[in-house]
Amino acid sequence: MGMSLALQCQVRELATLLHMKDLEIQDYQESGATLIRDRLKTEPFEENSFLEQFMKEKLPEACSIGDGKPFVMNLQNLYMAVTKQEVQVGQKHQGTGDPQTSNSASPQGIHSQCVNQPEQLVSSAPTLSVPEKESTGTSGPLQRPQLSKVKRKKPRGLFS
């Protein structure tokens, strides 16, 4: 369960980053910049169409791999981090004797962080401002780093 939630968080974060990239490119274009190399032009990221395409094309390919060794090698570090976190949470539960410890350390807390936080980031992304930092009281790999303000730069390089 933890592995699935961690992967879901990763997917949401990557989709958010792609959306922010598209907004930054749009901002450059609105300020008069044009792309001088057509081969570098990209279409805006559409999460729903990407997921549909993944289900049609990549999922059957992934399921057809026999023993899954490529997946084991690529996901081993993530699996170790998730299990280590779950063991630490289990030790905290046993050490305090209180089954109601921090909700953000439980799988449901992780799930709610992954579901709620990217939506907040996406909703604040069109303004290209710093999202307000929530005081969740947790620190660690699941807490997102604070984003700095996007500074307007004079277009150069690929943009003219």
C-alpha positions in Angstrom: 0.0 0.0 0.0 2.8 2.4 0.9 4.6 1.7 -2.4 1.4 2.5 -4.4 0.9 5.8 -2.5 4.5 6.8 -3.0 4.3 6.2 -6.7 1.0 8.1 -6.9 2.6 11.0 -5.1 5.5 10.9 -7.6 3.2 10.9 -10.6 1.2 13.8 -9.2 4.4 15.8 -8.5 5.7 15.2 -12.0 2.4 16.2 -13.6 2.5 19.4 -11.5 6.0 20.1 -12.6 5.0 19.7 -16.3 2.0 21.9 -15.8 4.3 24.6 -14.3 6.7 24.2 -17.2 3.9 24.8 -19.6 2.8 27.9 -17.7 6.4 29.3 -17.7 6.6 28.7 -21.5 3.3 30.4 -22.0 4.4 33.4 -19.9 7.6 33.7 -22.1 5.4 33.6 -25.2 3.0 36.2 -23.9 5.9 38.5 -23.2 6.9 38.3 -26.8 9.4 35.5 -26.9 9.4 33.1 -29.8 11.1 29.7 -30.1 13.8 29.8 -32.8 14.2 26.1 -33.0 11.0 24.4 -34.0 12.2 20.9 -33.1 12.2 22.0 -29.4 8.5 23.0 -29.5 6.3 20.9 -27.2 2.6 20.6 -26.8 1.1 21.5 -23.4 0.9 18.5 -21.1 -2.6 17.0 -20.8 -2.6 14.6 -17.8 -5.9 12.8 -18.8 -4.8 12.1 -22.3 -1.4 10.9 -21.1 -3.0 8.5 -18.6 -5.3 7.1 -21.4 -2.4 6.6 -23.7 -0.4 4.9 -20.9 -3.3 2.5 -20.3 -3.6 1.7 -24.0 0.1 1.4 -24.9 2.5 1.1 -22.0 0.5 -0.9 -19.5 0.1 -4.0 -21.7 3.9 -3.8 -22.5 4.7 -3.6 -18.8 2.4 -6.5 -17.9 4.0 -8.7 -20.5 7.4 -8.7 -18.9 8.0 -12.1 -17.5 9.8 -12.0 -14.2 9.7 -8.2 -13.7 13.5 -7.8 -13.1 13.6 -4.4 -14.8 11.0 -3.2 -12.3 12.7 -4.7 -9.4 16.0 -2.9 -10.2 14.3 0.5 -10.8 12.0 0.4 -7.8 14.3 -1.2 -5.2 15.4 2.1 -3.6 11.9 3.4 -3.4 10.7 0.1 -1.9 13.5 0.2 0.7 12.6 3.9 1.6 8.9 3.1 2.0 9.5 0.0 4.1 12.0 1.9 6.3 9.4 4.7 6.8 6.7 2.1 7.7 9.0 0.4 10.2 9.8 3.8 11.8 6.1 4.6 12.1 5.4 1.1 13.6 8.1 1.7 16.2 6.6 5.1 17.1 3.2 3.5 17.5 4.7 0.8 19.8 6.9 3.2 21.7 4.1 5.6 22.6 1.5 3.0 23.1 -1.0 5.5 21.6 -2.6 4.2 18.4 -3.6 7.7 17.4 -0.2 9.3 16.6 0.5 11.7 13.8 -2.0 11.2 11.0 0.5 12.3 8.4 2.7 9.3 9.2 0.0 6.8 8.5 -0.8 5.5 5.0 -4.0 7.5 5.1 -2.1 10.7 6.0 0.4 10.1 3.3 -2.5 9.6 0.8 -4.3 12.8 1.9 -1.0 14.7 1.6 -0.4 13.4 -1.9 -4.0 14.1 -3.0 -4.4 17.5 -1.5 -1.0 19.1 -1.8 -0.6 18.8 -5.6 -4.0 20.2 -6.2 -3.1 23.2 -4.1 0.1 23.7 -5.9 -1.6 23.4 -9.3 -4.3 25.9 -8.2 -1.6 28.4 -7.3 0.6 27.7 -10.3 -1.2 29.9 -12.8 -0.2 33.0 -10.8 3.4 31.8 -10.7 3.7 32.8 -7.1 5.0 31.0 -4.1 2.3 28.6 -2.6 1.5 29.2 1.0 3.4 26.7 3.2 1.1 24.6 5.3 2.2 23.8 8.8 1.7 20.1 8.9 4.3 19.5 11.6 6.1 16.8 9.6 9.5 16.9 8.1 11.1 14.4 5.8 11.0 13.2 2.2 7.3 13.7 1.8 7.4 17.4 2.5 7.9 19.4 -0.7 10.6 22.0 -0.8 9.4 25.6 -0.8 9.3 27.0 -4.4 11.0 30.3 -5.1 9.3 33.0 -7.0 9.8 32.8 -10.8 11.9 35.8 -11.8 11.3 37.4 -15.2 14.4 37.2 -17.3 15.2 38.8 -20.5 14.6 36.2 -23.2 17.8 34.8 -24.7 19.1 31.5 -26.0 16.4 29.4 -27.5 13.9 32.3 -27.2 14.4 35.5 -29.1 
